[in-house]
């Protein structure tokens, strides 16, 4: 018997990615993590919305309308991702002094700005305008791409700082902020690596035939699939760690549940130890 699966690798990865988005949202809301990481929860919900809209709207709307929707979502997503980096950084270094936080923030922003300014082409400012819808969409797309690159660089820097100095400020490896920062930095590092590899391939590979051209496109698809697979693994990592409680949380819950003024001995007293007249 020969089994015939009518699903491609891209379809399988899309289905699994959307599924882990939903599971992570259930964990964030069900385990009350959304209260602590609000922007992170919003970013996951928006990412799931972008996945669904790309599947439902693709090929069913005019190209300009569809481009306007996707580019607008990309800009919003990049802005929210930037807020996620700020949120995770504040949670990770809550015990640090304000001067230390300010110095590290300045250093991260400077490094991110240098990478943003030197990596990738920038259009001539004379050609940038909003005279027509296409020019506006082009400008918005440029903003989305540059913001996404900035977020990737800042995420990698933040992950490195959390790994090196997080424990000093009370963010151990079993803390939720540590695991979120680690996942963000891993996904961003892979995204940057894929861009670098593809740029090298695009500059050095010279197709001499249609077979060579198709082989180059196949390499690009493999890179994207590998990036999506790692992205999927990061979500599974988040689901596991955000489902688990942080160290000391479970032990503190019974004491916090006692009514005010009630001694601990009274709460520990069992029914068999109480006087029979009660």
C-alpha positions as CSV (number, residue, x, y, z in Angstrom):
1,X,0.0,0.0,0.0
2,X,1.3,3.4,-1.0
3,X,0.1,6.4,1.1
4,X,-0.3,9.6,-0.8
5,X,-0.2,12.8,1.2
6,X,-1.4,15.8,-0.7
7,X,0.3,18.3,1.6
8,X,3.6,20.1,0.9
9,X,6.2,21.0,3.4
10,X,5.1,24.6,3.3
11,X,1.5,23.7,4.1
12,X,2.5,21.4,7.0
13,X,4.8,24.1,8.5
14,X,2.0,26.7,8.1
15,X,-0.5,24.4,9.9
16,X,1.9,23.5,12.7
17,X,2.9,27.2,13.1
18,X,-0.7,28.4,13.4
19,X,-1.5,25.6,15.8
20,X,1.4,26.5,18.2
21,X,0.3,30.1,18.0
22,X,-3.1,29.1,19.3
23,X,-1.7,26.8,22.0
24,X,0.7,29.5,23.2
25,X,-2.2,32.0,23.4
26,X,-4.2,29.4,25.5
27,X,-1.2,29.0,27.8
28,X,-0.6,32.8,28.2
29,X,-4.3,33.4,29.0
30,X,-5.0,30.2,30.9
31,X,-1.9,30.3,33.1
32,X,-2.3,34.1,33.7
33,X,1.0,35.0,32.0
34,X,-0.7,37.6,29.8
35,X,-1.0,40.0,32.7
36,X,2.8,39.9,33.1
37,X,3.7,39.9,29.4
38,X,0.9,41.9,27.8
39,X,2.8,43.1,24.7
40,X,4.2,39.6,24.1
41,X,0.7,38.2,24.2
42,X,-0.5,40.9,21.8
43,X,2.3,40.2,19.4
44,X,1.5,36.4,19.4
45,X,-2.2,37.2,18.6
46,X,-1.2,39.6,15.9
47,X,1.1,37.0,14.4
48,X,-1.7,34.5,14.3
49,X,-3.9,37.1,12.6
50,X,-1.3,37.7,9.9
51,X,-1.1,33.9,9.3
52,X,-4.8,33.6,8.9
53,X,-5.2,36.7,6.7
54,X,-2.4,35.5,4.4
55,X,-4.1,32.2,3.9
56,X,-7.7,33.6,3.5
57,X,-7.0,36.8,1.5
58,X,-4.2,35.7,-0.8
59,X,-5.4,35.7,-4.4
60,X,-8.9,37.0,-3.5
61,X,-8.3,40.7,-3.3
62,X,-6.7,43.2,-5.7
63,X,-3.0,43.4,-5.3
64,X,-3.0,47.0,-4.1
65,X,-5.6,46.3,-1.5
66,X,-3.9,43.1,-0.3
67,X,-0.6,44.8,-0.3
68,X,-2.0,47.7,1.8
69,X,-3.4,45.3,4.4
70,X,-0.3,43.1,4.7
71,X,2.1,46.1,4.8
72,X,0.0,47.9,7.4
73,X,0.0,44.7,9.5
74,X,3.8,44.4,9.1
75,X,4.3,47.9,10.4
76,X,2.1,47.4,13.4
77,X,3.7,44.1,14.1
78,X,7.2,45.6,14.0
79,X,6.2,48.4,16.4
80,X,4.6,45.9,18.8
81,X,7.7,43.7,18.5
82,X,9.8,46.6,19.6
83,X,7.6,47.1,22.6
84,X,8.0,43.4,23.4
85,X,11.8,43.8,23.5
86,X,11.3,46.7,26.0
87,X,8.9,44.7,28.1
88,X,11.1,41.6,28.3
89,X,14.2,43.8,29.1
90,X,12.3,45.5,31.9
91,X,11.2,42.2,33.4
92,X,14.7,40.7,33.0
93,X,16.6,43.6,34.6
94,X,14.0,44.8,37.2
95,X,16.6,44.6,39.9
96,X,19.3,46.7,38.1
97,X,20.0,50.3,38.9
98,X,18.5,53.0,36.7
99,X,22.0,54.2,35.7
100,X,23.0,50.7,34.6
101,X,19.8,50.2,32.6
102,X,20.3,53.6,30.9
103,X,23.9,52.8,29.9
104,X,23.0,49.4,28.5
105,X,20.0,50.7,26.7
106,X,22.1,53.4,25.0
107,X,24.7,50.9,24.0
108,X,22.1,48.5,22.5
109,X,20.4,51.3,20.6
110,X,23.7,52.6,19.2
111,X,24.7,49.1,18.0
112,X,21.2,48.6,16.5
113,X,21.3,52.0,14.8
114,X,24.7,51.3,13.2
115,X,23.6,47.9,11.9
116,X,20.4,49.5,10.6
117,X,22.2,52.3,8.8
118,X,24.9,50.1,7.2
119,X,23.0,46.9,6.4
120,X,20.8,46.8,3.4
121,X,20.1,49.4,0.7
122,X,18.5,52.7,1.4
123,X,16.6,54.6,-1.3
124,X,17.6,58.1,-2.3
125,X,15.5,60.5,-0.2
126,X,14.5,62.4,-3.4
127,X,12.7,59.3,-4.6
128,X,10.8,58.9,-1.3
129,X,7.4,60.4,-1.3
130,X,3.7,59.9,-0.6
131,X,2.3,61.4,-3.8
132,X,0.4,58.3,-4.7
133,X,-0.8,55.1,-3.0
134,X,2.1,53.0,-4.5
135,X,4.7,55.5,-3.1
136,X,3.0,55.4,0.3
137,X,3.0,51.6,0.4
138,X,6.7,51.5,-0.7
139,X,7.6,53.9,2.2
140,X,5.6,51.8,4.6
141,X,7.2,48.6,3.4
142,X,10.7,50.2,3.9
143,X,9.7,51.2,7.5
144,X,8.4,47.7,8.2
145,X,11.6,46.1,6.9
146,X,14.0,48.4,8.8
147,X,12.0,48.2,12.0
148,X,12.0,44.4,11.7
149,X,15.8,44.4,11.3
150,X,16.2,46.7,14.3
151,X,14.0,44.4,16.4
152,X,16.1,41.4,15.4
153,X,19.3,43.0,16.3
154,X,18.0,44.3,19.6
155,X,16.5,40.8,20.4
156,X,19.9,39.2,19.8
157,X,21.6,41.7,22.0
158,X,19.0,41.4,24.8
159,X,19.3,37.6,24.7
160,X,23.1,37.8,25.1
161,X,22.8,40.2,28.0
162,X,20.2,38.1,29.8
163,X,22.3,35.0,29.4
164,X,25.4,36.8,30.7
165,X,24.0,39.0,33.4
166,X,20.4,37.9,34.0
167,X,21.2,35.8,37.1
168,X,23.0,38.8,38.8
169,X,19.7,40.7,38.7
170,X,17.4,37.9,39.7
171,X,16.5,36.5,36.3
172,X,17.6,32.9,36.4
173,X,17.3,30.4,33.6
174,X,14.0,29.1,34.9
175,X,12.3,32.6,34.9
176,X,9.8,33.3,32.2
177,X,11.5,36.5,31.1
178,X,14.7,34.6,30.6
179,X,13.0,32.0,28.4
180,X,11.1,34.5,26.3
181,X,14.4,36.5,25.8
182,X,16.2,33.3,24.8
183,X,13.5,32.4,22.3
184,X,13.4,35.9,20.8
185,X,17.1,36.0,20.4
186,X,17.3,32.5,18.9
187,X,14.6,33.3,16.3
188,X,16.1,36.7,15.5
189,X,19.6,35.2,15.1
190,X,18.3,32.6,12.7
191,X,16.4,35.2,10.7
192,X,19.6,37.3,10.4
193,X,21.6,34.3,9.4
194,X,19.1,33.4,6.7
195,X,19.3,36.9,5.3
196,X,23.1,36.9,5.3
197,X,23.3,33.5,3.6
198,X,20.8,34.4,1.0
199,X,22.5,37.7,0.2
200,X,25.8,35.8,-0.3
201,X,24.1,33.3,-2.6
202,X,22.3,36.0,-4.6
203,X,25.6,37.9,-5.1
204,X,27.9,34.9,-5.9
205,X,25.5,32.5,-7.7
206,X,25.3,33.1,-11.4
207,X,22.7,30.9,-13.2
208,X,23.7,29.8,-16.6
209,X,20.5,27.8,-17.3
210,X,17.0,27.4,-16.1
211,X,18.1,24.4,-14.1
212,X,20.6,26.5,-12.2
213,X,18.0,29.2,-11.6
214,X,15.6,26.7,-10.2
215,X,18.3,25.2,-8.0
216,X,19.0,28.6,-6.6
217,X,15.3,29.2,-5.8
218,X,15.2,25.7,-4.2
219,X,18.0,26.8,-1.9
220,X,16.0,29.8,-0.9
221,X,13.0,27.7,-0.2
222,X,15.1,25.4,2.0
223,X,16.5,28.3,3.9
224,X,13.0,29.7,4.5
225,X,11.7,26.2,5.6
226,X,14.6,25.8,8.0
227,X,13.9,29.2,9.5
228,X,10.2,28.4,9.9
229,X,11.1,25.0,11.5
230,X,13.3,26.8,14.1
231,X,10.5,29.4,14.6
232,X,8.2,26.5,15.3
233,X,10.7,25.0,17.8
234,X,10.9,28.3,19.6
235,X,7.1,28.3,20.1
236,X,7.2,24.8,21.5
237,X,9.9,26.0,23.9
238,X,7.8,28.9,25.0
239,X,4.7,26.7,25.5
240,X,6.6,24.3,27.8
241,X,8.3,27.0,29.9
242,X,5.3,29.3,30.2
243,X,3.1,26.5,31.3
244,X,5.5,25.7,34.2
245,X,5.5,28.0,37.2
246,X,8.6,30.0,38.1
247,X,10.6,28.7,41.1
248,X,8.9,29.5,44.4
249,X,5.6,30.5,42.9
250,X,3.7,27.3,43.8
251,X,5.2,27.3,47.3
252,X,3.9,30.8,48.0
253,X,0.4,30.2,46.8
254,X,-1.0,28.5,50.0
255,X,0.4,31.2,52.2
256,X,-1.1,33.9,50.0
257,X,-4.5,32.2,50.1
258,X,-4.8,32.4,53.9
259,X,-7.3,35.0,55.1
260,X,-5.9,38.0,56.7
261,X,-5.0,37.5,60.4
262,X,-5.4,33.7,60.3
263,X,-2.4,31.9,61.9
264,X,-0.6,29.3,59.8
265,X,-1.2,26.7,62.5
266,X,-5.0,27.1,62.2
267,X,-4.8,26.5,58.4
268,X,-2.6,23.3,59.0
269,X,-5.1,21.9,61.6
270,X,-6.9,18.9,60.1
271,X,-10.5,17.9,60.9
272,X,-9.3,15.0,63.0
273,X,-7.3,17.3,65.2
274,X,-10.1,19.8,65.9
275,X,-12.2,19.5,69.1
276,X,-15.3,17.4,68.5
277,X,-17.6,20.2,69.7
278,X,-16.6,22.3,66.8
